[in-house]
Amino acid sequence: MKLALAIVFVLLPASAALRAAEAPEQTVITSDDLVSTSSDTETVSLFTTDVVVTGTDMKMTCDHMKVITAKLANKTDTIGKQDQLKYMLATGHVHIWQGEREAVCGRAEVLPAEDKIVLTENPSVTDHGNNSVGTGEVIEMHRNQRVITGKKVRVALPPIKDLGFDKNQAPPTPTPATPEPSQTAPAAPPQAPTPQK
C-alpha cells in the first residue's frame, strides 16, 4: 500500500535558489516515505521513493531527498514552523525542470546561502531556449547570474551554417601570384673603372 506523505515548507523568505522573480510559491515535497527529526534550531527530513518537489517555476523528481530547514517559534514542537531552507540534497535519478532549462544527474545539492545548485554524477543541463546541452563531472548553476561553471565539460550548441563555398558552384580558380614591384629605390648604374697610372 502506497503511503503518500506531503510536507509543505513555507519558504517565503527562504530559498533564494528556488525563488523566481514573481511572488514565491510554497515548496511542496511529496514522497512515499518520510523520516523527520528536529532539534531546537532545525528539522532534518529524509524523503524516499517517488520524491517530487514543486515550487516557484520549478519541479524536481528523485529517488531520495534530504532537506534541512531552520525552525521558528516553539522549539519543543516536533516539526514546528519552518522558516527557511538551509540545505537540500537530491540523489538517484534526479531530474529538474525550471523555465526552459532541464537538468539530469545522479546528485544535486541546493545551497540557498550561496545561491547555487551543484550537479554531480553525470550531470547534463539542457537549455531548450537556445538548444544547447552541457555535460561534465560537476556543473554549478548560479542564481540570477546566468552563470554555469563546470569541470571537464562538453557543450553542444546549435549548428553553425556552412561557412564554405556554395556546393552547387564550382570552386574559384586560383590566380597566379604576381610579384609586387619593389618598394626600394632603383640601384645606381655601375660606374666605369677608373684608369690606373
C-alpha positions as CSV (number, residue, x, y, z in Angstrom):
1,M,0.0,0.0,0.0
2,K,1.4,3.3,-1.1
3,L,1.5,5.8,1.7
4,A,1.7,9.3,0.3
5,L,3.2,11.9,2.6
6,A,3.2,15.5,1.8
7,I,5.0,18.1,3.8
8,V,4.7,21.8,2.9
9,F,7.5,24.1,3.7
10,V,6.7,27.8,3.6
11,L,9.9,29.3,2.3
12,L,8.8,32.9,1.5
13,P,11.9,34.5,2.9
14,A,13.9,31.3,2.4
15,S,15.4,29.5,-0.5
16,A,16.8,32.1,-2.8
17,A,17.9,29.2,-5.0
18,L,14.3,28.2,-5.6
19,R,12.7,31.6,-5.9
20,A,11.8,33.3,-9.1
21,A,11.1,37.0,-9.9
22,E,7.3,36.6,-9.3
23,A,5.8,36.0,-5.9
24,P,7.2,32.8,-4.4
25,E,5.0,29.8,-4.1
26,Q,5.2,27.3,-1.3
27,T,7.7,24.5,-1.9
28,V,5.8,21.2,-1.7
29,I,7.6,17.8,-1.3
30,T,5.8,14.5,-1.7
31,S,7.2,11.0,-1.4
32,D,6.2,7.5,-0.4
33,D,8.1,7.6,2.9
34,L,9.4,10.2,5.3
35,V,11.5,10.3,8.4
36,S,11.9,13.7,10.1
37,T,13.8,14.7,13.2
38,S,14.1,18.0,14.9
39,S,16.4,19.8,17.2
40,D,15.8,23.2,18.9
41,T,17.0,25.1,15.7
42,E,16.4,22.9,12.7
43,T,14.5,20.0,11.2
44,V,16.1,17.3,9.1
45,S,13.7,15.4,6.8
46,L,14.5,12.3,4.7
47,F,12.2,11.6,1.8
48,T,12.4,8.3,-0.1
49,T,10.8,6.7,-3.1
50,D,9.0,8.7,-5.8
51,V,10.1,12.1,-4.4
52,V,8.5,15.1,-6.2
53,V,9.3,18.7,-5.4
54,T,7.3,21.6,-6.8
55,G,7.8,25.3,-6.2
56,T,8.1,28.7,-7.8
57,D,8.8,28.0,-11.5
58,M,10.4,24.6,-10.6
59,K,9.8,20.9,-10.5
60,M,12.3,18.2,-9.3
61,T,12.0,14.4,-9.1
62,C,14.4,12.0,-7.5
63,D,14.7,8.7,-5.5
64,H,15.8,10.2,-2.2
65,M,16.0,13.7,-0.7
66,K,17.4,15.2,2.5
67,V,16.1,18.6,3.5
68,I,17.4,20.8,6.4
69,T,15.2,23.7,7.4
70,A,15.6,26.2,10.2
71,K,12.8,26.3,12.8
72,L,10.9,29.2,14.3
73,A,8.6,29.6,17.2
74,N,8.2,26.8,19.8
75,K,11.4,24.9,19.9
76,T,9.7,21.9,21.5
77,D,7.4,21.3,18.5
78,T,8.2,18.0,16.7
79,I,8.2,19.6,13.3
80,G,7.4,23.3,14.1
81,K,7.1,26.2,11.7
82,Q,9.8,26.1,9.1
83,D,11.5,29.4,8.5
84,Q,14.0,28.8,5.7
85,L,15.6,26.1,3.7
86,K,19.2,25.7,4.7
87,Y,20.2,22.7,2.5
88,M,18.6,20.2,0.1
89,L,20.3,17.1,-1.3
90,A,18.6,15.1,-4.0
91,T,20.0,11.7,-5.1
92,G,19.1,8.9,-7.5
93,H,17.7,9.7,-10.9
94,V,17.5,13.5,-10.3
95,H,15.5,15.4,-12.9
96,I,15.0,19.2,-12.5
97,W,12.8,21.5,-14.7
98,Q,13.0,25.2,-14.3
99,G,11.7,27.5,-17.1
100,E,13.3,26.5,-20.4
101,R,16.1,24.6,-18.6
102,E,16.2,20.9,-17.7
103,A,18.9,19.1,-15.7
104,V,19.5,15.4,-15.2
105,C,22.1,13.9,-12.8
106,G,22.7,11.4,-10.0
107,R,23.1,14.0,-7.3
108,A,22.0,17.7,-6.8
109,E,22.9,19.9,-3.9
110,V,20.8,23.1,-3.4
111,L,22.8,25.6,-1.4
112,P,20.5,28.6,-0.8
113,A,23.0,30.6,1.2
114,E,25.3,30.6,-1.8
115,D,22.5,30.9,-4.4
116,K,23.7,27.9,-6.3
117,I,22.9,24.3,-7.2
118,V,25.7,21.8,-7.7
119,L,25.1,18.9,-10.0
120,T,27.3,15.8,-10.0
121,E,27.2,12.1,-11.1
122,N,26.9,12.5,-14.8
123,P,25.1,15.9,-14.9
124,S,23.6,17.2,-18.1
125,V,21.9,20.6,-18.5
126,T,19.7,21.4,-21.5
127,D,18.6,24.9,-22.3
128,H,15.6,24.4,-24.6
129,G,15.5,28.2,-25.3
130,N,18.8,28.1,-27.3
131,N,19.0,24.4,-28.0
132,S,22.3,23.9,-26.0
133,V,23.4,21.0,-23.9
134,G,26.2,20.9,-21.3
135,T,27.7,17.9,-19.6
136,G,30.6,17.4,-17.3
137,E,31.9,16.0,-14.0
138,V,30.5,18.9,-11.9
139,I,28.1,21.6,-13.1
140,E,27.2,24.6,-10.8
141,M,24.3,26.8,-11.7
142,H,24.3,30.2,-10.0
143,R,21.0,32.0,-9.4
144,N,20.3,35.3,-11.1
145,Q,23.7,35.5,-12.7
146,R,23.1,33.4,-15.8
147,V,26.4,31.7,-14.9
148,I,27.1,28.0,-15.2
149,T,30.5,26.7,-14.2
150,G,31.8,23.2,-14.6
151,K,34.7,20.7,-14.7
152,K,35.6,18.6,-17.7
153,V,32.6,19.9,-19.6
154,R,31.3,19.3,-23.1
155,V,28.9,21.9,-24.6
156,A,26.8,21.1,-27.7
157,L,25.4,24.2,-29.3
158,P,23.1,24.6,-32.3
159,P,24.7,24.0,-35.7
160,I,26.5,26.8,-37.5
161,K,25.7,27.2,-41.1
162,D,28.3,26.0,-43.6
163,L,30.7,28.8,-44.0
164,G,32.4,27.2,-47.0
165,F,31.6,27.7,-50.7
166,D,28.3,27.0,-52.3
167,K,28.2,23.3,-53.1
168,N,26.3,24.0,-56.4
169,Q,29.0,26.3,-57.6
170,A,32.4,25.3,-59.0
171,P,35.3,26.4,-56.7
172,P,37.1,29.6,-57.9
173,T,40.2,29.1,-60.0
174,P,43.3,30.4,-58.2
175,T,45.1,33.2,-59.9
176,P,48.8,33.0,-60.2
177,A,50.7,35.3,-57.8
178,T,52.3,38.3,-59.5
179,P,55.5,39.7,-58.0
180,E,54.9,43.0,-56.3
181,P,57.0,45.9,-57.5
182,S,60.0,46.7,-55.3
183,Q,59.4,49.4,-52.9
184,T,63.1,50.4,-52.7
185,A,64.8,53.0,-54.9
186,P,66.4,51.6,-58.0
187,A,70.1,50.8,-57.7
188,A,72.6,53.3,-59.2
189,P,74.1,52.2,-62.6
190,P,77.5,50.7,-62.4
191,Q,80.4,53.0,-62.8
192,A,83.2,52.5,-65.2
193,P,86.5,51.6,-63.6
194,T,89.0,54.4,-63.1
195,P,92.2,54.0,-65.2
196,Q,95.3,53.3,-63.2
197,K,98.6,55.0,-63.8
